[in-house]
């Protein structure tokens, strides 16, 4: 059996068996694959070093070998905080108004990808399958090829692929996409992102794409396909039944009395549409004074990427907006929004999802959105909640029985909240059942097998 080499910006393999449940579904799924295949997970440690001298930190935990490197400050600034998170992330989420095209970012990105290739190439043995993840590492496959790596190499993009008309605003866009032609398999979350990529290949590079997704371009051949990621269903449903989940569930129920809880859980990121969500909720409160005190919105938003100024700005705007809404509507015994900037253990999240009558998930653009799937997995079959989901999340293509809304429309959000509150039990059960089956059947293990099988060729 071939070994699997996973390469991603950060390595988040479980530190110990007991901590496995505290990791995200992706870490759990990839760790399981690595354990089965004696694999290696390679990436940045998240730490800074004065001077990078090629030192690898190799560790073995719970059957998974991780190999990490530290990066210098300039590399972190130009590659991670720069090109990855100030250029590619906003552009790929259709926010060309926020994308910054500094030349130093691009060269830092290439430099760090070269550094990754240099460090990872010696770890790769002839039969290994190499699986590279996400927008931080787009050119890495080509850089491994430049170092003589002939193995099968796959790439999976966790975020959207933007329409060609937006993508061409990126300086040297052809150069970036050409590096992708050295992969054997390129995976996208949905058919929509795949179609945007295919359009780019045909219109900008003059390539052709067969009905099965085989791309022919500039003398190279690569398979491009959609592989929608799922949650670790078994792990998450088990977490729902844990004492930690029950404690969090009971605490939320007790503190919200007989009110219906609407829940939002997002990394604090402008792409998640939390600002627009608050405005939509405010519209609901304004239009439905008689229902105001029947609801409370719990928004969990752990800060991320705090070194990037757009993230500091969205954080400030949300503080102001939640304060404004609470100030305008609160009563002595009720506040409309509980806005929480800290993260919770996964098991506690599972309990909070289950205690919430409605999930309000309104990204302006999202590769997939796993919170939507986790919410569905955590529901009580006898009394399931209602999922309100942005039609611009990749998950909307699978969770068709959610109440799908346009997250830019305050009216649609407000009306969906009213509809969810009034929804009869039979309809809630019917909608939830079909979404539940999808979340159960197309889980993260299914996704991983699907990708690795394609990669094997
Ligand atoms: C990228 C793509 C794609 C959140 N708060 C807490 C917490 N979380 C967990 C959630 C969920 C994960 O973080 C977030 O995943 P999402 O899918 O919602 O979003 P991104 O972080 O933007 O991920 C996305 C994903 O990659 C996978 O391919 O779906 O489209 O943008 O699992 O539960 N976890 C804990 N405490 C928190 O407070 N423990």
Boltz pocket constraint, residues with backbone or C-beta under 6 A from the ligand:
constraints:
  - pocket:
      binder: B
      contacts: [[A, 22], [A, 24], [A, 25], [A, 26], [A, 158], [A, 159], [A, 229], [A, 265], [A, 266], [A, 267], [A, 300], [A, 302], [A, 342], [A, 343], [A, 344], [A, 345], [A, 346], [A, 349], [A, 366], [A, 367], [A, 368], [A, 369], [A, 370], [A, 371], [A, 372], [A, 374]]
      max_distance: 6.0
